Amino acid sequence: MRNLKDKSYIVMSQIDLNEYIESLEKEFDELSQEIEALENKENKSNGEKRRLNEKKNLVKSREKRLNEAITHRDKYGGLIDLSVGMYYYNNNEMVYLYSGSYPEHSQYLGTNFVTWEMIKKAKELELERFNMFGITGNFHEGASDYGVFKFKQGYNAYIEELPGTFTKVFKPIVLNAQKLIDKVRK
């Protein structure tokens, strides 16, 4: 961070479960009222019958989300951390270095939110590219990093093969000392 100075970002996403639960309850109530109005209507058209089924499915989905959110709030508290990521930029691109998230909170899409915010930041900085780094080139469903590939594909990413990674050594004395320590440990 000291070396990258003002060209780096560490971004964290959180969710306020109390606020989220409140919004889900409101959606649930609105959908329930719409369902009741459609159910009370006589001589429903085919479109209205279809909308009624769609609304009922939405209610089930919202109910499931609501129950999960309440369970999470009871277990983790009202405000929970979802994910964190580190990014830096140079003259032409924003680089997604790494991130971490809690799998038990993946349904809240914290990593997606952080990534999207940084894509918007790259646009604001008028950078040409957003480099998401780190896929192996093995794109079949059995690959160990297939989930990472699918995540990045969700941003309509263009896959460009680059010449690999390299290490920029800022303090060679420290690096050499670490190599010596590693050699002694073996």
C-alpha positions as CSV (number, residue, x, y, z in Angstrom):
1,M,0.0,0.0,0.0
2,R,2.9,2.4,0.8
3,N,4.4,1.8,-2.7
4,L,1.1,2.2,-4.5
5,K,0.1,5.2,-2.5
6,D,-3.1,6.9,-3.8
7,K,-3.4,4.5,-6.7
8,S,-4.7,1.6,-4.7
9,Y,-8.0,0.7,-3.0
10,I,-9.1,-1.7,-0.4
11,V,-12.9,-2.0,-0.6
12,M,-15.2,-3.8,1.8
13,S,-18.9,-4.5,1.4
14,Q,-21.3,-4.9,4.3
15,I,-25.1,-5.5,4.6
16,D,-27.4,-4.0,7.2
17,L,-29.7,-7.0,7.7
18,N,-32.3,-4.9,9.6
19,E,-32.7,-2.6,6.6
20,Y,-32.7,-5.6,4.2
21,I,-35.3,-7.4,6.2
22,E,-37.5,-4.3,6.3
23,S,-37.3,-4.0,2.5
24,L,-38.1,-7.7,2.0
25,E,-41.1,-7.4,4.3
26,K,-42.4,-4.4,2.4
27,E,-42.0,-6.3,-0.9
28,F,-43.7,-9.3,0.6
29,D,-46.7,-7.1,1.7
30,E,-47.0,-5.4,-1.7
31,L,-46.9,-8.8,-3.5
32,S,-49.4,-10.3,-1.1
33,Q,-51.8,-7.4,-1.8
34,E,-51.3,-7.8,-5.6
35,I,-52.0,-11.5,-5.3
36,E,-55.2,-10.9,-3.2
37,A,-56.4,-8.4,-5.8
38,L,-55.8,-10.8,-8.7
39,E,-57.4,-13.7,-6.8
40,N,-60.5,-11.7,-6.0
41,K,-61.0,-10.7,-9.7
42,E,-63.5,-12.8,-11.5
43,N,-63.1,-13.9,-15.1
44,K,-59.3,-13.6,-15.2
45,S,-57.6,-13.4,-18.5
46,N,-54.8,-15.8,-19.4
47,G,-52.3,-13.0,-18.8
48,E,-53.7,-12.3,-15.4
49,K,-53.6,-16.0,-14.4
50,R,-49.9,-16.0,-15.6
51,R,-49.2,-12.9,-13.5
52,L,-50.9,-14.4,-10.5
53,N,-48.6,-17.5,-10.7
54,E,-45.6,-15.3,-11.2
55,K,-46.5,-13.2,-8.1
56,K,-47.0,-16.4,-6.1
57,N,-43.5,-17.6,-7.1
58,L,-42.1,-14.2,-6.1
59,V,-43.7,-14.4,-2.7
60,K,-42.1,-17.9,-2.1
61,S,-38.7,-16.5,-3.2
62,R,-39.1,-13.4,-0.9
63,E,-40.2,-15.6,2.0
64,K,-37.2,-17.8,1.6
65,R,-34.9,-14.8,1.5
66,L,-36.6,-13.2,4.4
67,N,-36.2,-16.3,6.6
68,E,-32.5,-16.7,5.6
69,A,-31.9,-13.0,6.4
70,I,-33.6,-13.3,9.8
71,T,-31.6,-16.5,10.6
72,H,-28.4,-14.6,9.6
73,R,-29.3,-11.6,11.7
74,D,-29.9,-13.8,14.7
75,K,-26.6,-15.6,14.2
76,Y,-24.3,-12.8,13.1
77,G,-26.0,-9.5,14.2
78,G,-27.5,-6.7,12.2
79,L,-24.5,-5.5,10.3
80,I,-22.2,-8.1,8.7
81,D,-19.1,-7.9,6.5
82,L,-19.6,-9.6,3.2
83,S,-16.3,-9.3,1.2
84,V,-13.2,-7.2,0.7
85,G,-11.1,-6.7,-2.4
86,M,-7.8,-5.0,-3.3
87,Y,-7.4,-3.0,-6.5
88,Y,-4.8,-0.7,-8.0
89,Y,-4.6,1.3,-11.1
90,N,-2.0,2.6,-13.5
91,N,-2.1,4.8,-16.5
92,N,-4.5,2.7,-18.5
93,E,-6.1,0.0,-16.3
94,M,-7.7,-0.9,-13.0
95,V,-6.4,-4.2,-11.7
96,Y,-8.4,-6.6,-9.5
97,L,-5.7,-8.1,-7.4
98,Y,-7.5,-10.3,-4.9
99,S,-10.6,-10.5,-2.8
100,G,-12.1,-12.6,-0.1
101,S,-15.6,-13.3,1.1
102,Y,-17.6,-15.4,3.4
103,P,-19.3,-18.3,1.6
104,E,-22.1,-18.4,4.1
105,H,-23.1,-14.9,3.0
106,S,-22.7,-15.4,-0.8
107,Q,-26.4,-14.9,-1.5
108,Y,-26.0,-11.1,-0.6
109,L,-23.5,-10.8,-3.6
110,G,-20.9,-8.7,-1.7
111,T,-18.1,-9.5,-4.1
112,N,-20.3,-8.6,-7.1
113,F,-21.1,-5.2,-5.5
114,V,-17.5,-4.4,-4.8
115,T,-16.4,-5.4,-8.3
116,W,-19.2,-3.3,-9.9
117,E,-18.3,-0.3,-7.7
118,M,-14.6,-0.6,-8.8
119,I,-15.6,-0.9,-12.5
120,K,-17.5,2.3,-12.1
121,K,-14.5,3.9,-10.4
122,A,-12.3,2.8,-13.4
123,K,-14.8,4.5,-15.8
124,E,-14.7,7.6,-13.6
125,L,-10.9,7.6,-13.8
126,E,-11.3,7.2,-17.6
127,L,-9.2,4.0,-17.6
128,E,-9.2,1.9,-20.8
129,R,-9.5,-1.5,-19.1
130,F,-10.6,-3.4,-16.0
131,N,-8.2,-6.3,-15.5
132,M,-9.9,-9.1,-13.5
133,F,-6.7,-11.2,-13.5
134,G,-6.4,-14.8,-12.5
135,I,-8.1,-17.4,-14.6
136,T,-6.2,-20.5,-15.7
137,G,-7.6,-20.8,-19.2
138,N,-9.2,-24.1,-18.2
139,F,-12.9,-23.3,-18.9
140,H,-14.7,-26.7,-18.5
141,E,-17.2,-27.2,-15.7
142,G,-14.9,-29.6,-13.8
143,A,-12.1,-27.1,-13.5
144,S,-11.2,-26.1,-9.9
145,D,-11.6,-22.4,-10.7
146,Y,-14.7,-22.7,-12.9
147,G,-16.7,-20.7,-10.4
148,V,-14.2,-17.8,-10.8
149,F,-14.5,-18.0,-14.6
150,K,-18.3,-17.9,-14.4
151,F,-18.2,-14.9,-12.0
152,K,-15.9,-13.0,-14.4
153,Q,-18.0,-14.1,-17.4
154,G,-21.0,-12.5,-15.7
155,Y,-19.4,-9.1,-16.4
156,N,-19.3,-9.8,-20.1
157,A,-15.5,-10.1,-19.8
158,Y,-13.2,-10.4,-22.8
159,I,-10.6,-13.0,-22.1
160,E,-7.1,-11.9,-23.2
161,E,-4.1,-14.1,-22.7
162,L,-1.3,-12.0,-21.2
163,P,2.4,-13.0,-20.8
164,G,2.0,-14.2,-17.2
165,T,2.9,-12.6,-13.9
166,F,6.0,-11.1,-12.5
167,T,7.4,-9.9,-9.2
168,K,8.3,-6.3,-8.7
169,V,10.9,-6.2,-5.9
170,F,10.9,-2.9,-4.0
171,K,13.3,-4.0,-1.2
172,P,15.8,-6.6,-2.6
173,I,17.6,-6.9,0.8
174,V,14.3,-8.0,2.5
175,L,13.6,-10.5,-0.4
176,N,17.1,-12.0,-0.2
177,A,16.8,-12.3,3.6
178,Q,13.5,-14.1,3.2
179,K,15.0,-16.5,0.7
180,L,17.8,-17.2,3.1
181,I,15.4,-17.9,6.0
182,D,13.3,-20.2,3.8
183,K,16.5,-22.1,2.8
184,V,17.5,-22.5,6.5
185,R,14.0,-23.8,7.4
186,K,14.2,-26.6,4.8
